[in-house]
Amino acid sequence: MPRTALAAVHDGRGDKLAIREIQVADPGPGEVLVRIAASGVCGSDRHVLDGEWTLPTPTVMGHEGAGIVEAVGSGVTDVAPGDSVILSWYYPCRRCRACAAGKAWACTGTRSNECLLPDGTTRLRDAAGVVYPYLAVGTMSEYTVVPESAAIRVPADVPMDVASLIGCSITTGVGAVVNNARVPAGASAAVVGCGGVGLAVVMGLALAGAYPIVAVDTAEEKLAAARSFGATHTVRSQGDAAQVAAEVAEITSGGADYAFEVIGRVETIESLPSLLTTGGVGVLVGLPPQGVKAGIDVLELAESGKTLIGSNYGGAVPSLDFPRLAGLYLAGRLPLDSLISHRVRLEEVNEAFDAMRAGTRTRSVIVFE
């Protein structure tokens, strides 16, 4: 039987979400009904609200979530009612060439970006008709229905607010280090931007044994947070790329072996190669608005043998990486509790996004009753 759920819905107009009731249908074959326990407030949602990315509407926002399995459709074997699960916002089809090669993040058979289940529909409705779950998960809702491959079982003793962050920011940040860049122990690294994902990059670098780890940001409180998560040095940017490059070069004896841009701003993307030593690797983690282009000095990049790589979802295979990250948290290797600065109610979601725009919080997490 369909059930009623409160959800944060975006109608495509303005930058605010409306809290309203939707109807959530039972899961179909290969689908899982999840009672959401926690949903992160992530920058990708803000891109949508601020008109920088376009989606079908109306949309239940949220893509960074965790909860408890309530029911499963026919044919589901990976999870069962009562399981704790983290939701993957880029569900793999498990059949395409990329999936067969172990690159779930590059799946070409998913309909996640269309905010649709594999059969091209959704299980969400309101009085006017179809409602789309953001990236096919729509975690800012009391209930959601997702494909089996989007519901990844994790140990029940992982707190749900922590588990929600593993669904996006932690996997994206740590994965950029260990999966995309494959930073070896002892390599030097710089991280530009110390929001939630940037701090996850710092944690990943500490986990990998990088040294020194240089955190770069404009806000002293974010640099303090970076130090608490493993940064060995910090640089407070004054908006001068040359000043940042000079300080990073001094700390790393000529430039970092690896540098991560975790903001998505043209200016910091363009300056990333200047932070690198000869043969260094720059990793693009931050996501800009649609259509944004950056200019790179190609001759300098080629002559110095530097590399720029893109990082999507930390190059993760969620069915493998989510449990691994959860295990590292339980072992005390990833201090994820400290990343959450504010736990809020669903009704406070707009205030959480305003705080994100102002840069006054590390990470807000919506906690459902």
PyMOL commands that set and color helices and strands:
alter all, ss='L'
color gray80, all
select helices_A, chain A and resi 43-49+97-100+104-106+112-114+134-136+148-150+160-166+169-181+196-208+220-228+241-252+266-275+298-303+313-315+318-330+336-339+346-358
alter helices_A, ss='H'
color red, helices_A
select strands_A, chain A and resi 3-10+18-24+31-40+59-60+65-72+84-87+124-126+129-133+143-147+151-153+189-192+213-217+233-236+256-261+276-284+307-310+342-344+364-367
alter strands_A, ss='S'
color yellow, strands_A
deselect
rebuild
show_as cartoon
